[in-house]
Structures are given as C-alpha cells and as structure tokens.
Amino acid sequence: MNWLGFALLSAAAAAATAVLAKVGVKDVNSNLATAIRTTVILVFAWGIVFATGAHRGIGGLSRHTLLFLVLSGIATGLSWLFYFRALQLGKASQVAPVDKFSLVLTLIFAAAFLGESLNWGIAAGVALITAGTILVAVS
C-alpha cells in the first residue's frame, strides 16, 4: 500500500476517534480520559514494535532524532489534552473539523521550516479549508 492508502486509513481512524472519544469523555475528567487513551496507545505501539522486531533499532537512534521525537511527543500530548477538553465542551461535529485545521498549519510550517513548496493549488486548498473551518466553528 502506498502513502495515500495509509493516509485514508488514518483519516478513517481519526474520524472514529472523534466519535468514540466524545462518548468516552462524557462523564470523566478530560485529562484522565487522555491518560487512559495514551496508555492504550503506548501498549499498542510497543506491542507492534516488539512484534515486528523494530525494537532492535533503538540503539542506533541519534540524539538529534531522539530530541525531535520527544518534542513531537510533547506536541502530540498537548494536542490530545486540548482535543479531549474541546470534545468535552463542544460538539464532535465541530471540534473534529476545527482540529483538522492543523492541516493548514502543517502546510505553513512545512513551507517555513522544511522548505517545502506551496503552489496555487495548495494555496487555494488552504483558503478553502480555512473558510470551511470558520464556517464550521461559527455554526
């Protein structure tokens, strides 16, 4: 399977996450809910790592790689904490699309920090996503 197949599977799993999490945070502190979710992910991810033998690569990781993976983990943790709190306070049908505004920010950050190019098609898509996010957020 190529990147697009995995990206579509990711989108489907993320959609299920929003609906399942909205039900899951109904009667619990959002931080506790995030911690439980994170524990499940931790066990699941390490299970896959050991099942596939990927754990053998740990010793070869550079400090640079570890630093950026740790920073990415911190950003992910913050994102999940904010996301669960937003789900607790708002509608999943509004929170999830606004959360996906991260796509626009990713494109901007990738251009600014990674030197990835933006063209007119991407700029038009960013404008449409931004407009859609605003419409969803205020409706």
C-alpha positions in Angstrom: 0.0 0.0 0.0 1.3 3.5 -0.8 1.1 6.7 1.3 -2.4 7.6 0.1 -3.8 4.3 1.3 -2.3 4.7 4.7 -3.4 8.4 4.8 -7.0 7.4 4.1 -6.9 4.7 6.8 -5.5 7.3 9.1 -8.4 9.7 8.3 -10.9 6.9 8.9 -9.3 6.0 12.2 -9.2 9.7 13.2 -12.9 10.0 12.4 -13.7 7.0 14.6 -11.5 8.5 17.3 -13.6 11.7 17.4 -16.9 9.9 17.8 -15.6 7.3 20.3 -13.8 9.9 22.4 -16.8 12.2 22.5 -18.8 9.4 24.1 -15.8 8.4 26.3 -15.3 11.9 27.8 -18.9 12.4 28.8 -18.6 11.7 32.5 -14.9 11.8 33.2 -12.2 14.5 33.6 -10.7 15.1 30.1 -7.1 14.8 31.4 -7.9 11.4 32.9 -9.5 10.3 29.6 -6.4 11.4 27.7 -4.2 9.5 30.1 -6.2 6.3 29.6 -6.2 6.7 25.8 -2.4 7.3 25.9 -1.8 4.2 28.0 -3.7 2.1 25.4 -1.7 3.7 22.6 1.5 3.1 24.5 0.8 -0.6 25.0 -0.5 -1.0 21.4 2.5 0.8 19.8 5.2 -1.1 21.8 3.4 -4.3 21.1 3.8 -3.6 17.4 7.4 -2.6 17.8 8.3 -5.8 19.6 6.1 -8.0 17.3 7.9 -6.6 14.2 11.4 -6.6 15.7 11.7 -2.8 15.3 13.0 -2.5 18.9 16.4 -3.6 17.6 16.8 -0.1 16.1 16.6 1.8 19.4 20.4 1.7 19.9 21.0 3.3 16.5 19.0 6.4 17.2 20.9 9.7 17.2 20.4 12.4 19.9 19.0 14.6 17.2 16.4 12.0 16.3 15.5 11.4 19.9 15.2 15.2 20.6 12.8 15.7 17.8 10.8 12.6 18.6 10.5 13.7 22.2 9.4 17.2 21.1 6.9 15.6 18.7 5.6 13.5 21.6 5.1 16.6 23.8 3.3 18.3 20.9 1.1 15.2 20.5 0.3 15.1 24.2 -0.7 18.7 24.3 -2.8 18.2 21.2 -4.6 15.3 22.8 -5.2 17.1 26.1 -6.7 20.1 24.2 -8.7 17.9 21.9 -10.3 15.9 24.6 -11.2 19.0 26.6 -12.6 20.6 23.4 -14.7 17.4 22.8 -15.9 17.5 26.4 -17.1 21.1 25.9 -18.2 21.1 22.3 -19.8 19.0 19.5 -17.7 16.4 17.9 -19.1 17.6 14.5 -17.5 21.0 15.2 -14.4 20.0 17.3 -13.0 17.5 14.8 -13.1 19.8 11.7 -11.6 22.7 13.7 -8.9 20.3 14.9 -8.2 19.4 11.3 -7.2 23.0 10.8 -3.9 21.5 11.8 -3.6 20.7 8.1 -3.4 24.3 7.2 -0.8 25.0 9.9 1.2 21.9 8.8 1.4 23.3 5.3 2.5 26.7 6.5 5.1 25.2 9.0 6.4 22.8 6.3 7.0 25.7 3.9 8.5 27.8 6.6 10.7 25.3 8.4 11.2 22.4 5.9 11.4 24.4 2.7 8.5 22.6 1.1 7.0 24.4 -1.7 3.5 25.8 -2.0 1.8 26.3 -5.3 -1.5 27.9 -6.3 -3.4 24.6 -5.9 -2.2 24.2 -2.4 -2.9 27.9 -1.6 -6.4 27.5 -2.9 -6.9 24.4 -0.8 -5.6 26.2 2.3 -8.0 29.1 1.6 -11.0 26.7 1.2 -10.1 24.7 4.4 -9.7 27.9 6.3 -13.1 29.1 5.1 -14.6 25.7 5.9 -13.1 25.7 9.4 -14.5 29.2 10.1 -18.0 28.2 8.8 -18.0 25.0 11.0 -16.7 26.9 14.1 -19.3 29.6 14.0 -22.3 27.5 13.0 
